[in-house]
Amino acid sequence: PSGFVSKETAAWLGIPEGAPVSSGGGDNMMSAIGTGAVKSGTLTMSMGTSGTLYGFSDSSVSDPAEGISGFCSSSGGYLPLLCTMNCTVASEEIRTLLNLDVKEFDAEAEKSKPGCEGVFVLPFFNGERTPNLPHGKASITGLTVANCSRPNIARAALESAVYSMRAGLDSFKKHGFKPKELRLTGGGAKSKVWRQIAADIMNLPVKVPVSPEAAAFGAALQALWCLKKLQGNPVSMESLAETHVALDESKTTLPDEKNVQEYSKAFEEYKILVNQLSPLYK
């Protein structure tokens, strides 16, 4: 433990004096524990206001050119991480533009097909850090009289956030990661259509933990890990995660091979668009 709860702190917080204090960690480090990303082969993708992709590593991994930051994990290893500025920002801005509630927005997106008939959203509403476009602007492109529809624009917004993560996945693979599954957390994980889009673009099975508060749950697991070590009964974090991180089987989503092929082509088009428009934001 990092220490023990003092008498003053115990009185202030209303907790037992002398309770061991675990080291804690950042939100993504705790979320990695809370989603079970504590061993090789499991990546976590957090779909909140920003988007993050991270996974456990025994050795330090850092690649600034690819947007991968070399953090330490809070479970005794390393946690390479990619972060984007725009995830649910993209869906919320487009949803507001279309004047739809969340259920209506998802329903519209489901009416469209993978690739949205050539419609793309570049979701740089807040600028962007990955790719490095601090002055970036969002755009909707590829519109024609044949494909200009609410379903295509709605789905393109959802796809755009995952395309940025797909670029990160390719970077992880370059550094020797061999992901077997993706643990999804954050507000975007609640959307059935977005889960399928994530599974298809990333070409990985998507699993969603039961606990919606992955970071808080991870902090609790780390505290248990610390306590067991203090009591002389140490267990591995991997063992604790396997025992306590429950997955919502009803939300498990497998890639659709036909969609995977469509998204493979669409992702290449997306990268070309980003490269072509990036000079406008310098």
DOPAZA-45953 format. One record per residue (C-alpha): chain; x, y, z. Coordinates in steps of 0.2 Angstrom, whole numbers, plus 5000, padded with zeros to 4 digits. Layout:
N
('A',(X,Y,Z)),
...
This chain:
282
('A',(5000,5000,5000)),
('A',(5005,5018,4998)),
('A',(5001,5021,5016)),
('A',(4986,5020,5029)),
('A',(4972,5031,5032)),
('A',(4976,5044,5046)),
('A',(4965,5048,5061)),
('A',(4961,5065,5054)),
('A',(4957,5058,5037)),
('A',(4946,5044,5044)),
('A',(4936,5057,5054)),
('A',(4934,5068,5038)),
('A',(4929,5055,5026)),
('A',(4920,5043,5039)),
('A',(4930,5028,5035)),
('A',(4940,5017,5046)),
('A',(4957,5023,5053)),
('A',(4972,5013,5047)),
('A',(4963,5007,5031)),
('A',(4977,5003,5018)),
('A',(4978,5016,5004)),
('A',(4981,5009,4986)),
('A',(4991,5019,4974)),
('A',(4976,5022,4962)),
('A',(4980,5029,4945)),
('A',(4973,5039,4930)),
('A',(4956,5036,4923)),
('A',(4962,5026,4908)),
('A',(4973,5016,4919)),
('A',(4959,5012,4931)),
('A',(4947,5008,4916)),
('A',(4960,4996,4909)),
('A',(4958,4986,4925)),
('A',(4939,4988,4926)),
('A',(4937,4981,4909)),
('A',(4949,4967,4911)),
('A',(4963,4974,4899)),
('A',(4977,4968,4910)),
('A',(4984,4954,4899)),
('A',(4990,4953,4881)),
('A',(4977,4951,4868)),
('A',(4964,4962,4876)),
('A',(4962,4980,4870)),
('A',(4950,4993,4878)),
('A',(4941,5006,4867)),
('A',(4933,5020,4877)),
('A',(4919,5029,4867)),
('A',(4916,5045,4877)),
('A',(4918,5063,4873)),
('A',(4935,5059,4867)),
('A',(4940,5042,4861)),
('A',(4954,5031,4868)),
('A',(4962,5014,4863)),
('A',(4974,5006,4875)),
('A',(4980,4989,4881)),
('A',(4992,4981,4893)),
('A',(5010,4978,4888)),
('A',(5025,4970,4898)),
('A',(5037,4982,4890)),
('A',(5036,5001,4886)),
('A',(5028,5006,4870)),
('A',(5028,5024,4863)),
('A',(5027,5030,4846)),
('A',(5023,5049,4845)),
('A',(5023,5049,4826)),
('A',(5008,5036,4827)),
('A',(5000,5045,4841)),
('A',(5004,5031,4854)),
('A',(5008,5038,4871)),
('A',(5019,5027,4882)),
('A',(5010,5027,4899)),
('A',(5013,5015,4914)),
('A',(4998,5004,4919)),
('A',(4992,5004,4937)),
('A',(4994,4985,4937)),
('A',(5013,4983,4936)),
('A',(5016,4985,4918)),
('A',(5014,4997,4904)),
('A',(4998,5005,4895)),
('A',(5002,5012,4878)),
('A',(4987,5023,4873)),
('A',(4980,5032,4858)),
('A',(4968,5046,4861)),
('A',(4957,5056,4849)),
('A',(4947,5072,4853)),
('A',(4931,5068,4845)),
('A',(4921,5053,4848)),
('A',(4903,5055,4855)),
('A',(4907,5074,4851)),
('A',(4904,5069,4832)),
('A',(4888,5059,4835)),
('A',(4881,5072,4847)),
('A',(4884,5087,4835)),
('A',(4877,5078,4820)),
('A',(4862,5072,4830)),
('A',(4859,5089,4836)),
('A',(4860,5096,4818)),
('A',(4847,5083,4812)),
('A',(4836,5087,4827)),
('A',(4835,5069,4833)),
('A',(4835,5061,4850)),
('A',(4847,5047,4853)),
('A',(4835,5032,4849)),
('A',(4830,5041,4833)),
('A',(4848,5044,4828)),
('A',(4853,5026,4830)),
('A',(4837,5021,4820)),
('A',(4842,5032,4806)),
('A',(4860,5026,4806)),
('A',(4854,5008,4805)),
('A',(4844,5012,4789)),
('A',(4861,5016,4780)),
('A',(4874,5003,4774)),
('A',(4892,5001,4779)),
('A',(4902,5015,4770)),
('A',(4886,5026,4769)),
('A',(4886,5026,4750)),
('A',(4902,5036,4750)),
('A',(4897,5049,4763)),
('A',(4910,5053,4775)),
('A',(4911,5064,4791)),
('A',(4928,5070,4796)),
('A',(4924,5073,4815)),
('A',(4937,5086,4819)),
('A',(4925,5097,4829)),
('A',(4937,5101,4843)),
('A',(4952,5100,4832)),
('A',(4961,5084,4833)),
('A',(4976,5076,4842)),
('A',(4977,5060,4832)),
('A',(4980,5064,4818)),
('A',(4989,5079,4824)),
('A',(4977,5093,4818)),
('A',(4975,5106,4832)),
('A',(4967,5118,4820)),
('A',(4956,5104,4811)),
('A',(4938,5107,4807)),
('A',(4924,5095,4804)),
('A',(4917,5092,4787)),
('A',(4904,5081,4778)),
('A',(4910,5076,4761)),
('A',(4905,5064,4747)),
('A',(4888,5070,4746)),
('A',(4878,5068,4729)),
('A',(4860,5070,4725)),
('A',(4859,5051,4726)),
('A',(4867,5049,4744)),
('A',(4862,5065,4753)),
('A',(4851,5058,4767)),
('A',(4849,5058,4785)),
('A',(4853,5039,4787)),
('A',(4869,5041,4778)),
('A',(4875,5057,4787)),
('A',(4870,5049,4804)),
('A',(4879,5033,4801)),
('A',(4894,5042,4794)),
('A',(4896,5051,4810)),
('A',(4897,5035,4820)),
('A',(4909,5027,4808)),
('A',(4921,5042,4808)),
('A',(4924,5041,4827)),
('A',(4929,5022,4824)),
('A',(4940,5025,4809)),
('A',(4951,5036,4820)),
('A',(4953,5021,4832)),
('A',(4956,5009,4818)),
('A',(4971,5019,4813)),
('A',(4977,5017,4831)),
('A',(4974,4998,4830)),
('A',(4985,4997,4815)),
('A',(4998,5006,4825)),
('A',(4997,4994,4839)),
('A',(4999,4979,4828)),
('A',(5015,4987,4821)),
('A',(5022,4986,4838)),
('A',(5018,4968,4840)),
('A',(5001,4968,4848)),
('A',(4990,4953,4843)),
('A',(4973,4959,4849)),
('A',(4960,4945,4851)),
('A',(4945,4955,4857)),
('A',(4940,4973,4861)),
('A',(4932,4978,4877)),
('A',(4920,4993,4874)),
('A',(4916,5006,4887)),
('A',(4909,5024,4888)),
('A',(4893,5031,4882)),
('A',(4895,5024,4864)),
('A',(4895,5006,4871)),
('A',(4877,5008,4874)),
('A',(4872,5009,4856)),
('A',(4869,4993,4847)),
('A',(4872,5000,4830)),
('A',(4889,5008,4835)),
('A',(4894,4992,4843)),
('A',(4892,4983,4827)),
('A',(4901,4997,4817)),
('A',(4915,4995,4830)),
('A',(4916,4976,4828)),
('A',(4916,4978,4809)),
('A',(4928,4992,4807)),
('A',(4941,4985,4819)),
('A',(4937,4967,4814)),
('A',(4937,4961,4832)),
('A',(4924,4953,4843)),
('A',(4917,4967,4854)),
('A',(4913,4964,4872)),
('A',(4905,4976,4885)),
('A',(4908,4974,4904)),
('A',(4892,4974,4915)),
('A',(4899,4988,4926)),
('A',(4896,5005,4917)),
('A',(4909,5014,4928)),
('A',(4924,5005,4922)),
('A',(4937,5017,4930)),
('A',(4928,5016,4947)),
('A',(4927,4998,4947)),
('A',(4945,4996,4942)),
('A',(4950,5007,4957)),
('A',(4940,4995,4968)),
('A',(4949,4980,4960)),
('A',(4966,4988,4962)),
('A',(4962,4991,4981)),
('A',(4957,4973,4983)),
('A',(4974,4968,4974)),
('A',(4983,4979,4986)),
('A',(4974,4972,5001)),
('A',(4977,4954,4997)),
('A',(4995,4957,4995)),
('A',(4995,4966,5012)),
('A',(4986,4951,5020)),
('A',(5000,4939,5014)),
('A',(4988,4931,5001)),
('A',(4994,4940,4984)),
('A',(4985,4936,4968)),
('A',(4988,4942,4951)),
('A',(4978,4957,4943)),
('A',(4974,4945,4929)),
('A',(4966,4933,4941)),
('A',(4956,4946,4949)),
('A',(4950,4953,4933)),
('A',(4945,4936,4927)),
('A',(4935,4933,4943)),
('A',(4927,4950,4945)),
('A',(4925,4958,4928)),
('A',(4908,4952,4922)),
('A',(4903,4954,4903)),
('A',(4886,4958,4897)),
('A',(4884,4943,4885)),
('A',(4869,4951,4877)),
('A',(4880,4965,4870)),
('A',(4894,4954,4863)),
('A',(4895,4958,4845)),
('A',(4905,4949,4832)),
('A',(4911,4956,4815)),
('A',(4901,4953,4800)),
('A',(4913,4947,4786)),
('A',(4904,4956,4772)),
('A',(4904,4972,4782)),
('A',(4922,4970,4787)),
('A',(4927,4970,4768)),
('A',(4916,4985,4764)),
('A',(4924,4995,4779)),
('A',(4941,4990,4774)),
('A',(4939,4999,4757)),
('A',(4930,5013,4765)),
('A',(4944,5016,4778)),
('A',(4956,5018,4764)),
('A',(4945,5031,4757)),
('A',(4944,5040,4774)),
('A',(4963,5040,4776)),
('A',(4964,5048,4758)),
('A',(4952,5061,4763)),
('A',(4961,5065,4779)),
('A',(4977,5067,4770)),
('A',(4970,5078,4756)),
('A',(4961,5090,4768)),
('A',(4974,5091,4782)),
('A',(4984,5105,4773)),
('A',(4969,5116,4775)),
('A',(4971,5115,4794)),
('A',(4989,5119,4796)),
